[in-house]
Amino acid sequence: MLGGVKPSGARRSWWLREALTAEAAASPHLTAAAPPLRGSISADVVIIGGGYTGMWTALRISELEPSARVVLLEADICGGGPSGRNGGFVTNWWDEFPTLLQRYGPIGARQMGVAIEAAVDDVGAFCATNGIDAWFTKAGSLLVSAAPAQDGAWDVAVESLRAHGLADKYVPLSAADVAGRVRSPVFRDGVFMPGAATVQPAVLARGLRRVLLERGVTILEGTEAVEIDGHTRGPFGPLGAGARRAPTRRGTGVGFRPVRIRTRSTTGDGEVLAANAVLGLNAWAAGWPWFGRRLVTWSSYIVLTEPIPDRLADIGWTGGEGLADARFTLHYLRTTADGRIAIGGGGGTAGFGGRIGDVFTDSLDDVRRAAAGLRRLFPSIADVRIEDAWGGPIDITSDHLPWFGSVPGRPIHFVHGYSGNGVGPSVVAGRILAARAVEASADPSLALALANGGAPRAFPPEPARFIGARLVREAAARRESMEERGGSPPRLLREVSRLPRRIGYHLGPD
Ligand SMILES: Cc1cc2nc3c(=O)[nH]c(=O)nc-3n(C[C@H](O)[C@H](O)[C@H](O)COP(=O)(O)OP(=O)(O)OC[C@H]3O[C@@H](n4cnc5c(N)ncnc54)[C@H](O)[C@@H]3O)c2cc1C
Protein backbone atom coordinates (compact mmCIF):
# COMPACT_ATOMS: atom_id res chain seq x y z
CA MET A 1 0.00 0.00 0.00
CA LEU A 2 2.85 2.39 0.85
CA GLY A 3 4.69 1.60 -2.37
CA GLY A 4 7.96 3.47 -2.32
CA VAL A 5 6.63 6.38 -0.29
CA LYS A 6 9.04 7.46 2.43
CA PRO A 7 8.64 10.47 4.68
CA SER A 8 11.52 12.91 4.52
CA GLY A 9 12.34 16.10 6.30
CA ALA A 10 14.09 17.24 3.16
CA ARG A 11 10.76 17.39 1.36
CA ARG A 12 7.88 19.78 1.99
CA SER A 13 4.46 18.37 2.87
CA TRP A 14 2.04 17.79 0.01
CA TRP A 15 -0.05 20.69 1.31
CA LEU A 16 2.89 23.07 1.23
CA ARG A 17 4.10 21.97 -2.19
CA GLU A 18 0.61 22.64 -3.53
CA ALA A 19 0.49 26.01 -1.79
CA LEU A 20 3.94 27.10 -3.00
CA THR A 21 3.16 26.08 -6.58
CA ALA A 22 -0.05 28.10 -6.56
CA GLU A 23 1.74 31.05 -4.92
CA ALA A 24 4.54 31.02 -7.48
CA ALA A 25 1.99 31.06 -10.30
CA ALA A 26 -0.26 33.78 -8.83
CA SER A 27 2.23 36.08 -7.12
CA PRO A 28 5.84 35.19 -8.03
CA HIS A 29 7.14 38.38 -6.38
CA LEU A 30 6.10 37.03 -2.97
CA THR A 31 8.63 34.21 -2.92
CA ALA A 32 11.60 36.53 -2.45
CA ALA A 33 9.71 39.06 -0.31
CA ALA A 34 11.02 37.72 2.99
CA PRO A 35 14.83 37.55 2.70
CA PRO A 36 17.07 36.52 5.61
CA LEU A 37 18.27 39.15 8.06
CA ARG A 38 21.54 40.90 7.32
CA GLY A 39 23.10 42.97 10.07
CA SER A 40 20.94 44.48 12.76
CA ILE A 41 17.43 45.79 12.89
CA SER A 42 15.14 47.20 15.57
CA ALA A 43 11.41 46.76 16.10
CA ASP A 44 8.57 47.50 18.44
CA VAL A 45 7.72 43.83 18.46
CA VAL A 46 9.81 40.89 17.31
CA ILE A 47 7.97 37.64 16.74
CA ILE A 48 9.91 34.39 16.58
CA GLY A 49 8.20 31.62 14.61
CA GLY A 50 6.41 31.91 11.29
CA GLY A 51 3.63 29.44 11.97
CA TYR A 52 0.01 30.30 12.69
CA THR A 53 0.79 31.60 16.19
CA GLY A 54 3.42 34.06 15.05
CA MET A 55 1.43 35.15 12.02
CA TRP A 56 -1.97 35.57 13.74
CA THR A 57 -0.12 37.61 16.38
CA ALA A 58 1.44 39.85 13.73
CA LEU A 59 -1.91 40.25 12.01
CA ARG A 60 -3.65 41.26 15.22
CA ILE A 61 -0.89 43.75 16.07
CA SER A 62 -1.41 45.31 12.65
CA GLU A 63 -5.07 45.82 13.64
CA LEU A 64 -4.47 47.00 17.20
CA GLU A 65 -1.55 49.28 16.44
CA PRO A 66 -1.05 49.76 12.70
CA SER A 67 2.03 51.94 13.20
CA ALA A 68 3.92 49.33 15.25
CA ARG A 69 7.09 48.06 13.59
CA VAL A 70 6.77 44.29 13.60
CA VAL A 71 9.59 41.95 12.61
CA LEU A 72 8.88 38.23 12.26
CA LEU A 73 11.77 35.75 12.25
CA GLU A 74 11.34 32.27 10.78
CA ALA A 75 14.19 29.75 10.65
CA ASP A 76 12.68 28.00 7.62
CA ILE A 77 9.87 29.52 5.54
CA CYS A 78 6.50 30.58 6.93
CA GLY A 79 4.39 27.42 7.11
CA GLY A 80 7.45 25.17 6.80
CA GLY A 81 6.71 23.69 10.26
CA PRO A 82 3.51 22.05 11.49
CA SER A 83 1.37 24.99 10.34
CA GLY A 84 2.01 23.79 6.79
CA ARG A 85 1.98 20.09 7.68
CA ASN A 86 -1.03 19.50 9.91
CA GLY A 87 -4.30 17.69 9.24
CA GLY A 88 -6.18 20.92 8.67
CA PHE A 89 -8.83 20.21 11.34
CA VAL A 90 -10.07 23.49 12.74
CA THR A 91 -11.79 22.09 15.78
CA ASN A 92 -13.53 23.39 18.88
CA TRP A 93 -12.68 22.65 22.46
CA TRP A 94 -16.08 21.33 23.47
CA ASP A 95 -14.54 17.88 23.81
CA GLU A 96 -12.15 19.39 26.38
CA PHE A 97 -15.02 20.92 28.35
CA PRO A 98 -14.60 18.75 31.48
CA THR A 99 -10.94 19.77 31.75
CA LEU A 100 -11.81 23.42 31.12
CA LEU A 101 -14.48 23.20 33.82
CA GLN A 102 -12.03 21.71 36.26
CA ARG A 103 -9.45 24.39 35.61
CA TYR A 104 -11.53 27.50 35.02
CA GLY A 105 -15.02 26.86 36.43
CA PRO A 106 -18.28 27.15 34.47
CA ILE A 107 -17.91 30.77 33.31
CA GLY A 108 -14.27 30.48 32.30
CA ALA A 109 -14.84 27.15 30.57
CA ARG A 110 -17.80 28.46 28.58
CA GLN A 111 -15.90 31.60 27.56
CA MET A 112 -12.97 29.54 26.33
CA GLY A 113 -15.25 27.17 24.42
CA VAL A 114 -17.09 30.04 22.78
CA ALA A 115 -13.85 31.85 21.89
CA ILE A 116 -12.30 28.78 20.26
CA GLU A 117 -15.53 28.01 18.40
CA ALA A 118 -15.71 31.59 17.10
CA ALA A 119 -12.12 31.27 15.89
CA VAL A 120 -13.30 28.68 13.35
CA ASP A 121 -15.53 31.27 11.70
CA ASP A 122 -12.74 33.82 11.96
CA VAL A 123 -10.52 31.55 9.88
CA GLY A 124 -13.26 31.25 7.26
CA ALA A 125 -13.89 35.00 7.24
CA PHE A 126 -10.17 35.79 7.00
CA CYS A 127 -9.83 33.51 3.98
CA ALA A 128 -12.95 34.94 2.30
CA THR A 129 -11.95 38.57 2.90
CA ASN A 130 -8.42 38.08 1.64
CA GLY A 131 -9.09 35.82 -1.32
CA ILE A 132 -7.32 32.81 0.20
CA ASP A 133 -8.61 29.57 -1.29
CA ALA A 134 -7.77 27.35 1.67
CA TRP A 135 -10.79 25.05 1.04
CA PHE A 136 -12.44 26.28 4.25
CA THR A 137 -15.26 23.77 4.81
CA LYS A 138 -17.38 23.98 7.92
CA ALA A 139 -18.95 20.54 7.78
CA GLY A 140 -18.33 19.56 11.40
CA SER A 141 -16.26 16.79 12.82
CA LEU A 142 -17.11 13.21 13.81
CA LEU A 143 -15.55 11.15 16.56
CA VAL A 144 -16.48 7.48 16.19
CA SER A 145 -16.03 4.35 18.20
CA ALA A 146 -14.18 1.81 16.11
CA ALA A 147 -14.11 -0.94 18.78
CA PRO A 148 -16.19 -1.82 21.85
CA ALA A 149 -13.44 -0.46 24.13
CA GLN A 150 -13.88 2.97 22.50
CA ASP A 151 -17.64 3.13 23.10
CA GLY A 152 -18.74 6.17 25.03
CA ALA A 153 -15.29 7.80 25.09
CA TRP A 154 -17.17 11.11 24.78
CA ASP A 155 -19.83 10.46 27.46
CA VAL A 156 -18.28 12.63 30.16
CA ALA A 157 -17.90 15.61 27.80
CA VAL A 158 -21.43 15.17 26.42
CA GLU A 159 -22.89 14.96 29.93
CA SER A 160 -21.09 18.01 31.28
CA LEU A 161 -22.00 20.06 28.20
CA ARG A 162 -25.62 19.02 28.61
CA ALA A 163 -25.55 20.02 32.28
CA HIS A 164 -24.36 23.49 31.25
CA GLY A 165 -26.92 24.03 28.49
CA LEU A 166 -24.43 23.36 25.70
CA ALA A 167 -25.82 20.06 24.42
CA ASP A 168 -25.89 21.25 20.80
CA LYS A 169 -22.09 21.66 20.73
CA TYR A 170 -21.30 17.95 20.84
CA VAL A 171 -24.13 15.71 19.74
CA PRO A 172 -24.15 11.92 20.24
CA LEU A 173 -24.87 9.92 17.08
CA SER A 174 -26.25 6.41 16.82
CA ALA A 175 -24.45 3.85 14.67
CA ALA A 176 -27.07 4.50 11.98
CA ASP A 177 -26.41 8.26 12.15
CA VAL A 178 -22.69 7.62 11.78
CA ALA A 179 -23.30 5.33 8.80
CA GLY A 180 -25.41 8.11 7.26
CA ARG A 181 -22.25 10.22 7.09
CA VAL A 182 -19.59 7.57 6.46
CA ARG A 183 -19.77 3.79 6.28
CA SER A 184 -17.19 1.43 7.74
CA PRO A 185 -17.62 -2.15 8.97
CA VAL A 186 -15.87 -1.20 12.24
CA PHE A 187 -17.71 2.03 13.04
CA ARG A 188 -20.17 1.93 15.90
CA ASP A 189 -21.78 5.00 17.43
CA GLY A 190 -20.15 8.40 17.64
CA VAL A 191 -20.44 12.07 18.45
CA PHE A 192 -20.62 15.10 16.19
CA MET A 193 -19.13 18.57 16.70
CA PRO A 194 -21.03 20.82 14.27
CA GLY A 195 -18.83 23.88 14.78
CA ALA A 196 -15.64 22.34 13.36
CA ALA A 197 -14.14 22.89 9.90
CA THR A 198 -11.26 21.77 7.73
CA VAL A 199 -8.77 23.78 5.69
CA GLN A 200 -5.84 23.25 3.37
CA PRO A 201 -3.42 24.17 6.15
CA ALA A 202 -0.46 25.38 4.09
CA VAL A 203 -2.60 27.60 1.87
CA LEU A 204 -3.87 29.22 5.05
CA ALA A 205 -0.30 29.69 6.32
CA ARG A 206 0.98 31.15 3.06
CA GLY A 207 -2.15 33.31 2.79
CA LEU A 208 -1.41 34.75 6.22
CA ARG A 209 2.14 35.47 5.10
CA ARG A 210 0.92 37.33 2.01
CA VAL A 211 -1.49 39.47 4.02
CA LEU A 212 1.22 40.32 6.55
CA LEU A 213 3.60 41.41 3.80
CA GLU A 214 0.83 43.56 2.33
CA ARG A 215 0.37 45.17 5.76
CA GLY A 216 4.03 46.06 6.04
CA VAL A 217 5.21 43.40 8.48
CA THR A 218 8.90 42.64 7.97
CA ILE A 219 9.23 38.88 7.54
CA LEU A 220 12.73 37.42 7.64
CA GLU A 221 12.71 33.80 6.52
CA GLY A 222 15.74 31.55 6.75
CA THR A 223 16.63 33.43 9.92
CA GLU A 224 17.03 31.43 13.09
CA ALA A 225 17.03 33.01 16.53
CA VAL A 226 20.01 31.45 18.26
CA GLU A 227 20.02 33.61 21.37
CA ILE A 228 17.03 35.25 23.04
CA ASP A 229 17.67 37.78 25.77
CA GLY A 230 20.99 36.17 26.61
CA HIS A 231 19.69 32.57 26.60
CA THR A 232 20.57 29.91 24.08
CA ARG A 233 18.87 26.70 23.09
CA GLY A 234 20.28 23.67 24.73
CA PRO A 235 20.06 21.24 27.59
CA PHE A 236 17.41 21.96 30.14
CA GLY A 237 17.80 24.94 32.33
CA PRO A 238 15.56 26.16 35.12
CA LEU A 239 11.92 25.23 35.22
CA GLY A 240 10.65 28.65 34.36
CA ALA A 241 8.50 28.41 37.44
CA GLY A 242 7.80 32.11 37.58
CA ALA A 243 6.58 32.22 34.01
CA ARG A 244 3.02 31.97 35.24
CA ARG A 245 3.14 35.52 36.53
CA ALA A 246 1.21 38.24 34.70
CA PRO A 247 3.35 40.45 32.49
CA THR A 248 5.17 43.18 34.29
CA ARG A 249 5.69 46.75 33.16
CA ARG A 250 7.04 47.05 29.67
CA GLY A 251 7.94 49.77 27.23
CA THR A 252 10.12 52.77 27.79
CA GLY A 253 10.04 53.13 31.55
CA VAL A 254 13.07 53.71 33.73
CA GLY A 255 15.48 50.83 33.42
CA PHE A 256 13.90 49.62 30.20
CA ARG A 257 16.11 47.08 28.50
CA PRO A 258 15.15 45.88 25.01
CA VAL A 259 14.95 42.21 24.17
CA ARG A 260 18.04 41.27 22.18
CA ILE A 261 17.81 38.43 19.69
CA ARG A 262 20.88 37.10 17.96
CA THR A 263 20.22 35.38 14.67
CA ARG A 264 21.92 33.11 12.17
CA SER A 265 21.16 32.77 8.49
CA THR A 266 22.86 31.99 5.21
CA THR A 267 23.77 35.65 4.95
CA GLY A 268 25.56 35.65 8.30
CA ASP A 269 24.85 36.57 11.89
CA GLY A 270 22.39 39.29 12.78
CA GLU A 271 20.70 41.01 15.68
CA VAL A 272 17.21 42.29 16.47
CA LEU A 273 16.53 44.74 19.29
CA ALA A 274 12.88 45.02 20.23
CA ALA A 275 10.74 46.54 22.93
CA ASN A 276 8.66 43.36 23.09
CA ALA A 277 9.06 39.80 21.92
CA VAL A 278 6.55 37.07 21.14
CA LEU A 279 7.58 33.43 20.90
CA GLY A 280 5.50 31.09 18.76
CA LEU A 281 7.99 28.26 18.71
CA ASN A 282 5.67 25.29 19.11
CA ALA A 283 7.69 22.10 19.73
CA TRP A 284 10.98 23.95 19.28
CA ALA A 285 10.21 25.71 22.58
CA ALA A 286 11.09 22.49 24.38
CA GLY A 287 14.75 23.21 23.66
CA TRP A 288 14.72 26.61 25.39
CA PRO A 289 15.46 26.85 29.09
CA TRP A 290 12.19 28.52 30.12
CA PHE A 291 9.98 25.78 28.74
CA GLY A 292 11.82 22.46 28.51
CA ARG A 293 10.38 20.66 31.52
CA ARG A 294 6.79 21.64 30.77
CA LEU A 295 6.55 20.15 27.29
CA VAL A 296 6.85 16.70 25.81
CA THR A 297 7.55 16.67 22.08
CA TRP A 298 5.78 14.04 20.03
CA SER A 299 5.68 13.12 16.37
CA SER A 300 2.55 13.06 14.25
CA TYR A 301 2.52 11.70 10.71
CA ILE A 302 0.04 11.85 7.86
CA VAL A 303 -0.31 9.68 4.76
CA LEU A 304 -2.20 10.79 1.68
CA THR A 305 -3.97 8.52 -0.80
CA GLU A 306 -4.29 8.95 -4.53
CA PRO A 307 -7.52 10.72 -5.61
CA ILE A 308 -10.41 8.29 -5.02
CA PRO A 309 -13.64 10.33 -5.34
CA ASP A 310 -15.64 7.29 -6.52
CA ARG A 311 -14.48 5.20 -3.60
CA LEU A 312 -15.40 8.01 -1.20
CA ALA A 313 -18.87 7.98 -2.73
CA ASP A 314 -18.99 4.19 -2.16
CA ILE A 315 -18.47 4.66 1.57
CA GLY A 316 -20.79 7.66 1.64
CA TRP A 317 -18.11 10.11 2.83
CA THR A 318 -18.91 13.05 0.62
CA GLY A 319 -19.94 15.68 3.16
CA GLY A 320 -16.45 16.94 4.00
CA GLU A 321 -16.65 16.11 7.72
CA GLY A 322 -13.47 15.63 9.70
CA LEU A 323 -13.29 12.16 11.23
CA ALA A 324 -11.38 10.50 14.06
CA ASP A 325 -11.57 7.24 15.95
CA ALA A 326 -11.69 7.26 19.73
CA ARG A 327 -8.33 5.65 20.45
CA PHE A 328 -5.93 7.49 22.68
CA THR A 329 -3.42 6.88 19.89
CA LEU A 330 -6.09 8.29 17.63
CA HIS A 331 -6.38 8.26 13.87
CA TYR A 332 -7.65 11.49 12.31
CA LEU A 333 -8.87 11.55 8.72
CA ARG A 334 -10.24 14.07 6.29
CA THR A 335 -10.88 14.30 2.60
CA THR A 336 -9.31 16.74 0.17
CA ALA A 337 -10.82 18.88 -2.56
CA ASP A 338 -9.64 16.38 -5.20
CA GLY A 339 -11.09 13.36 -3.41
CA ARG A 340 -8.15 11.96 -1.48
CA ILE A 341 -8.02 10.80 2.12
CA ALA A 342 -5.39 12.23 4.44
CA ILE A 343 -5.05 10.11 7.58
CA GLY A 344 -2.74 10.78 10.47
CA GLY A 345 -1.90 9.46 13.89
CA GLY A 346 -1.91 5.94 15.24
CA GLY A 347 0.74 6.49 17.86
CA GLY A 348 3.59 8.85 17.19
CA THR A 349 6.93 8.84 18.96
CA ALA A 350 8.33 10.92 21.80
CA GLY A 351 11.28 13.20 21.16
CA PHE A 352 14.27 13.52 23.44
CA GLY A 353 15.49 16.56 25.29
CA GLY A 354 13.77 19.19 23.18
CA ARG A 355 15.72 18.24 20.06
CA ILE A 356 13.70 18.49 16.88
CA GLY A 357 15.35 15.99 14.56
CA ASP A 358 14.61 13.27 12.03
CA VAL A 359 12.32 11.36 14.36
CA PHE A 360 9.64 13.96 13.59
CA THR A 361 9.93 13.86 9.82
CA ASP A 362 11.60 10.65 8.62
CA SER A 363 10.03 7.78 10.55
CA LEU A 364 8.76 5.03 8.29
CA ASP A 365 7.32 3.19 11.31
CA ASP A 366 5.03 6.09 12.14
CA VAL A 367 3.89 6.29 8.53
CA ARG A 368 3.18 2.56 8.50
CA ARG A 369 1.03 2.96 11.61
CA ALA A 370 -1.02 5.72 9.98
CA ALA A 371 -1.46 3.63 6.82
CA ALA A 372 -2.45 0.58 8.89
CA GLY A 373 -5.16 2.73 10.46
CA LEU A 374 -6.61 3.47 7.03
CA ARG A 375 -6.69 -0.24 6.17
CA ARG A 376 -8.42 -1.14 9.40
CA LEU A 377 -10.98 1.64 9.33
CA PHE A 378 -11.77 1.24 5.63
CA PRO A 379 -10.91 -2.28 4.47
CA SER A 380 -12.86 -1.69 1.26
CA ILE A 381 -10.27 0.84 0.13
CA ALA A 382 -7.22 -1.00 1.42
CA ASP A 383 -5.92 -1.31 -2.14
CA VAL A 384 -5.63 2.43 -2.81
CA ARG A 385 -2.19 3.85 -3.44
CA ILE A 386 -0.52 6.03 -0.83
CA GLU A 387 1.06 8.89 -2.73
CA ASP A 388 2.63 10.96 -0.01
CA ALA A 389 3.59 10.96 3.66
CA TRP A 390 5.08 13.52 6.00
CA GLY A 391 5.40 14.25 9.68
CA GLY A 392 6.04 17.00 12.17
CA PRO A 393 6.44 17.68 15.88
CA ILE A 394 3.71 18.54 18.33
CA ASP A 395 4.19 19.96 21.84
CA ILE A 396 2.23 18.39 24.67
CA THR A 397 1.50 19.83 28.11
CA SER A 398 0.44 17.88 31.17
CA ASP A 399 -3.18 19.03 30.85
CA HIS A 400 -3.39 18.98 27.05
CA LEU A 401 -4.10 22.72 26.95
CA PRO A 402 -1.80 25.45 25.65
CA TRP A 403 0.27 27.44 28.08
CA PHE A 404 0.28 31.22 27.84
CA GLY A 405 2.71 33.31 29.78
CA SER A 406 5.40 35.94 29.93
CA VAL A 407 8.97 35.47 31.03
CA PRO A 408 9.14 36.95 34.54
CA GLY A 409 10.24 40.54 34.49
CA ARG A 410 10.82 40.58 30.74
CA PRO A 411 8.56 41.66 27.86
CA ILE A 412 8.70 38.22 26.27
CA HIS A 413 5.33 36.57 25.75
CA PHE A 414 4.62 33.07 24.58
CA VAL A 415 2.14 30.33 23.94
CA HIS A 416 3.24 26.74 23.61
CA GLY A 417 1.73 23.32 24.15
CA TYR A 418 -1.21 23.16 21.77
CA SER A 419 -0.89 19.41 22.21
CA GLY A 420 -1.61 18.71 18.55
CA ASN A 421 -4.64 20.97 18.33
CA GLY A 422 -3.49 24.46 17.39
CA VAL A 423 -5.11 25.42 14.10
CA GLY A 424 -8.21 27.10 15.58
CA PRO A 425 -6.75 27.94 19.02
CA SER A 426 -3.81 29.82 17.45
CA VAL A 427 -6.25 32.51 16.29
CA VAL A 428 -7.20 33.20 19.90
CA ALA A 429 -3.56 32.88 20.93
CA GLY A 430 -2.60 35.51 18.37
CA ARG A 431 -5.09 37.92 19.93
CA ILE A 432 -3.82 37.35 23.45
CA LEU A 433 -0.17 37.64 22.48
CA ALA A 434 -0.75 40.75 20.37
CA ALA A 435 -2.66 42.44 23.18
CA ARG A 436 0.19 41.67 25.56
CA ALA A 437 2.83 42.81 23.14
CA VAL A 438 1.26 46.21 22.49
CA GLU A 439 -0.12 46.53 26.01
CA ALA A 440 -3.75 46.71 24.88
CA SER A 441 -4.85 45.87 28.41
CA ALA A 442 -8.56 46.40 27.65
CA ASP A 443 -8.55 43.82 24.87
CA PRO A 444 -11.23 41.22 25.69
CA SER A 445 -8.86 38.36 24.85
CA LEU A 446 -6.85 39.15 27.98
CA ALA A 447 -9.88 38.39 30.14
CA LEU A 448 -10.04 34.80 28.88
CA ALA A 449 -9.28 32.30 31.60
CA LEU A 450 -6.56 30.58 29.61
CA ALA A 451 -4.67 33.84 29.14
CA ASN A 452 -4.31 34.02 32.88
CA GLY A 453 -3.82 30.36 33.71
CA GLY A 454 -0.74 29.09 35.42
CA ALA A 455 2.10 27.04 34.07
CA PRO A 456 1.27 23.41 33.45
CA ARG A 457 2.74 20.78 35.68
CA ALA A 458 6.33 19.85 34.87
CA PHE A 459 7.26 16.50 33.38
CA PRO A 460 10.10 14.42 34.82
CA PRO A 461 13.60 15.33 33.64
CA GLU A 462 15.34 13.42 30.85
CA PRO A 463 15.95 10.59 30.32
CA ALA A 464 12.99 9.57 32.53
CA ARG A 465 10.55 11.60 30.43
CA PHE A 466 11.67 10.03 27.16
CA ILE A 467 11.68 6.49 28.54
CA GLY A 468 8.35 6.99 30.30
CA ALA A 469 6.68 8.52 27.23
CA ARG A 470 7.85 5.70 24.95
CA LEU A 471 6.79 3.05 27.45
CA VAL A 472 3.33 4.50 27.89
CA ARG A 473 2.86 4.99 24.13
CA GLU A 474 3.90 1.41 23.43
CA ALA A 475 1.59 0.07 26.13
CA ALA A 476 -1.33 2.23 24.92
CA ALA A 477 -0.85 1.29 21.26
CA ARG A 478 -0.61 -2.44 22.06
CA ARG A 479 -3.55 -2.30 24.41
CA GLU A 480 -5.72 -0.48 21.88
CA SER A 481 -4.75 -2.80 19.04
CA MET A 482 -5.62 -5.84 21.17
CA GLU A 483 -8.93 -4.27 22.11
CA GLU A 484 -9.67 -3.61 18.45
CA ARG A 485 -9.06 -7.28 17.69
CA GLY A 486 -11.54 -8.21 20.43
CA GLY A 487 -8.84 -9.37 22.85
CA SER A 488 -8.49 -8.57 26.53
CA PRO A 489 -5.17 -6.83 27.22
CA PRO A 490 -3.18 -8.09 30.20
CA ARG A 491 -3.53 -6.08 33.39
CA LEU A 492 0.10 -4.92 33.31
CA LEU A 493 -0.36 -3.42 29.85
CA ARG A 494 -3.50 -1.58 30.96
CA GLU A 495 -1.84 -0.27 34.08
CA VAL A 496 1.25 1.00 32.25
CA SER A 497 -0.92 2.76 29.68
CA ARG A 498 -2.84 4.45 32.53
CA LEU A 499 0.27 5.57 34.33
CA PRO A 500 0.13 9.27 33.30
CA ARG A 501 -3.42 9.59 34.66
CA ARG A 502 -2.56 7.67 37.80
CA ILE A 503 0.13 10.22 38.61
CA GLY A 504 -2.10 13.19 37.88
CA TYR A 505 -1.43 14.14 34.26
CA HIS A 506 -4.42 14.74 32.04
CA LEU A 507 -2.92 12.48 29.37
CA GLY A 508 -3.24 8.97 28.07
CA PRO A 509 -6.01 6.42 28.19
CA ASP A 510 -8.10 5.68 31.26
C1 LIG B 1 1.22 15.97 11.37
C2 LIG B 1 0.50 16.99 12.21
C3 LIG B 1 -0.88 17.06 12.14
C4 LIG B 1 -1.57 18.00 12.89
N1 LIG B 1 -2.92 18.11 12.71
C5 LIG B 1 -3.60 19.10 13.34
C6 LIG B 1 -4.97 19.32 13.06
O1 LIG B 1 -5.55 18.68 12.18
N2 LIG B 1 -5.61 20.31 13.74
C7 LIG B 1 -4.98 21.06 14.68
O2 LIG B 1 -5.62 21.91 15.30
N3 LIG B 1 -3.65 20.92 14.92
C8 LIG B 1 -2.95 19.97 14.26
N4 LIG B 1 -1.61 19.84 14.47
C9 LIG B 1 -0.94 20.81 15.36
C10 LIG B 1 -0.79 22.16 14.66
O3 LIG B 1 -0.14 21.98 13.44
C11 LIG B 1 0.00 23.11 15.55
O4 LIG B 1 -0.61 23.17 16.82
C12 LIG B 1 0.08 24.51 14.98
O5 LIG B 1 0.52 24.49 13.66
C13 LIG B 1 0.98 25.36 15.86
O6 LIG B 1 1.30 26.56 15.19
P1 LIG B 1 2.56 27.36 15.68
O7 LIG B 1 2.64 28.57 14.86
O8 LIG B 1 2.50 27.53 17.15
O9 LIG B 1 3.77 26.38 15.41
P2 LIG B 1 4.57 25.99 14.06
O10 LIG B 1 3.71 25.90 12.90
O11 LIG B 1 5.39 24.79 14.42
O12 LIG B 1 5.52 27.21 13.87
C14 LIG B 1 6.67 27.38 14.68
C15 LIG B 1 7.73 27.91 13.75
O13 LIG B 1 8.83 28.37 14.53
C16 LIG B 1 9.98 28.19 13.75
N5 LIG B 1 11.12 28.24 14.67
C17 LIG B 1 11.42 27.35 15.64
N6 LIG B 1 12.52 27.75 16.28
C18 LIG B 1 12.93 28.91 15.71
C19 LIG B 1 14.01 29.79 15.95
N7 LIG B 1 14.89 29.56 16.92
N8 LIG B 1 14.14 30.89 15.16
C20 LIG B 1 13.24 31.14 14.18
N9 LIG B 1 12.19 30.33 13.92
C21 LIG B 1 12.04 29.23 14.68
C22 LIG B 1 9.79 26.85 13.10
O14 LIG B 1 10.58 26.71 11.95
C23 LIG B 1 8.29 26.86 12.80
O15 LIG B 1 8.01 27.26 11.48
C24 LIG B 1 -0.87 18.89 13.76
C25 LIG B 1 0.52 18.81 13.84
C26 LIG B 1 1.20 17.87 13.08
C27 LIG B 1 2.69 17.81 13.16
The ligand as an ORCA input file, in Angstrom:
! r2SCAN-3c Opt
* xyz 0 1
  C       1.217     15.966     11.369
  C       0.499     16.986     12.212
  C      -0.880     17.057     12.142
  C      -1.574     18.004     12.892
  N      -2.922     18.112     12.714
  C      -3.601     19.101     13.339
  C      -4.969     19.322     13.056
  O      -5.552     18.678     12.185
  N      -5.611     20.308     13.738
  C      -4.979     21.061     14.684
  O      -5.619     21.914     15.298
  N      -3.653     20.916     14.920
  C      -2.954     19.973     14.264
  N      -1.608     19.844     14.467
  C      -0.936     20.806     15.362
  C      -0.788     22.159     14.664
  O      -0.142     21.983     13.435
  C       0.005     23.111     15.554
  O      -0.606     23.171     16.822
  C       0.083     24.514     14.977
  O       0.519     24.489     13.656
  C       0.979     25.355     15.859
  O       1.298     26.559     15.194
  P       2.560     27.359     15.678
  O       2.640     28.570     14.860
  O       2.502     27.531     17.145
  O       3.774     26.380     15.405
  P       4.567     25.992     14.058
  O       3.711     25.896     12.900
  O       5.390     24.794     14.421
  O       5.520     27.206     13.871
  C       6.673     27.382     14.678
  C       7.733     27.907     13.755
  O       8.831     28.369     14.528
  C       9.984     28.193     13.754
  N      11.124     28.237     14.669
  C      11.419     27.355     15.641
  N      12.523     27.754     16.285
  C      12.927     28.912     15.708
  C      14.007     29.790     15.946
  N      14.891     29.558     16.921
  N      14.137     30.889     15.162
  C      13.235     31.140     14.177
  N      12.190     30.330     13.918
  C      12.041     29.231     14.675
  C       9.788     26.848     13.102
  O      10.576     26.714     11.947
  C       8.292     26.864     12.804
  O       8.012     27.257     11.482
  C      -0.867     18.890     13.759
  C       0.522     18.810     13.839
  C       1.201     17.872     13.079
  C       2.688     17.806     13.157
*
